[in-house]
Amino acid sequence: MDTDLIRQQTKGCADKIFLNSAGSSLVPQSVTEKMLAYLQMEAIDGGYALAARFENEIKEFYVQAAILLNCAPENIAYTASSTDAYARAITAVDFKAGDVILTTDDDYISNQLSFLSLKERLGISIVRAKNLANGDLDLDFFEKLMIRHRPKLVAITHMPTNSGLVQPVEEVGRICRKYDVLYLLDACQSVGQRIVDVQKIGCDFLTATGRKFVRGPRGTGILYVSDKILDMQLVPLIFDMQGAEWTGDDSYKLAGTAKRFEFWECSPAAKIGLAEALKYINGLGIKNIDQYNNELMQYFRKALEKVDGLELHDQGTLLSNILTFTTKNRPLQDTAQLLKDHQVYFSMSFRDFARIDFNKKNLDGVIRFSPHYFNTIQELEKTIDILNY
Ligand SMILES: Cc1ncc(COP(=O)(O)O)c(C=O)c1O
């Protein structure tokens, strides 16, 4: 990968050290240009006429997402965010009182809230698999829970928002297939960051967002829907004329593809922007991005471990591009201010975002760095120098 070229094509990295791709990353310039051009034309032509003319460019979203995730374009739905995709997937499952969702301690806050909503409304139960002492998911225990509870759905977050943990999503997929249980994977932080192959993982649904490691526009998301789900005729609780045809006063026919999970209205400019971001990744090759990110993070973690007074909080055998830490020799807010003063962009995570994980680690808050492939070792060295002040 040509990092210099990538940085030239990433305007936002010229004047800062941007380490917040797990929040909302910097889009490549071509994404901004495509969207701006489309919006200018929309002002002249009107939304419908222009969308008809740009049908092929809009369809490119499905093609590029399918290349990245290793599936067919028919298995891809466009959504407004990861949570939007998640809501569509989870409401397609026909939960009844007493059904079980098997999840983990490390699943995303909004997913946990949706489980709690289903618990309250429908009387389902939530079972959370535990981790081993090193932070890895305890797969033996997970399988025992599968046998004991026969869940209706397994819901796993590939990479949590609040730590560097990477869940063993392929092993979970094998267990789900063994017991024929539906598998919903939140890959919001992993798509665009590492190789995410839905065939290898064997999930039934996968959700992702545009603005993070995919480097797409805000307000965009991706939902992968397996052939199994389509064959089972599953559909979100509420669908519209994109998802089905109104065939008689009291009848309808579902769309044959994952479009069944979309709403008709969307911003074509954003969809074209997301298509461009996905094309950018596919052009670079996710294998190359994965390798670069791995090397970058190995360097960063090792170097940060040596910074006096700094405590890293990421656990597990495999670690992602999300790195969390606290500082012993200075209040965390002072460290945050120091980084801000030096134009380092990052996020903070607090106990409420990840109650179970942070309660176990006894943490009120952490600073989160999330570099991506447009970052350089030199930028990370500078960040370390700042932290060493
Ligand atoms: C793991 C994970 N899942 C889901 C989401 C929600 O994504 P969105 O805000 O696009 O709905 C996030 C956002 O930070 C996340 O980190």
The ligand as an SDF file (V2000), in Angstrom:
LIG
                    3D

 16 16  0  0  0  0  0  0  0  0999 V2000
  -19.4680   -2.5970   18.2200 C   0  0  0  0  0  0  0  0  0  0  0  0
  -20.4520   -1.5720   17.7850 C   0  0  0  0  0  0  0  0  0  0  0  0
  -21.6720   -1.9460   17.3710 N   0  0  0  0  0  0  0  0  0  0  0  0
  -22.5930   -1.0640   16.9790 C   0  0  0  0  0  0  0  0  0  0  0  0
  -22.3350    0.2830   16.9910 C   0  0  0  0  0  0  0  0  0  0  0  0
  -23.4000    1.2330   16.5710 C   0  0  0  0  0  0  0  0  0  0  0  0
  -23.1300    1.7570   15.3110 O   0  0  0  0  0  0  0  0  0  0  0  0
  -24.1020    2.8900   14.7250 P   0  0  0  0  0  0  0  0  0  0  0  0
  -23.8750    4.0940   15.5730 O   0  0  0  0  0  0  0  0  0  0  0  0
  -23.6660    3.0550   13.3040 O   0  0  0  0  0  0  0  0  0  0  0  0
  -25.4810    2.4010   14.8290 O   0  0  0  0  0  0  0  0  0  0  0  0
  -21.0900    0.7390   17.4220 C   0  0  0  0  0  0  0  0  0  0  0  0
  -20.7860    2.1740   17.4880 C   0  0  0  0  0  0  0  0  0  0  0  0
  -19.8570    2.6250   18.0950 O   0  0  0  0  0  0  0  0  0  0  0  0
  -20.1240   -0.2130   17.8220 C   0  0  0  0  0  0  0  0  0  0  0  0
  -18.9060    0.1610   18.2480 O   0  0  0  0  0  0  0  0  0  0  0  0
  1  2  1  0
  2  3  1  0
  2 15  2  0
  3  4  2  0
  4  5  1  0
  5  6  1  0
  5 12  2  0
  6  7  1  0
  7  8  1  0
  8  9  2  0
  8 10  1  0
  8 11  1  0
 12 13  1  0
 12 15  1  0
 13 14  2  0
 15 16  1  0
M  END
$$$$
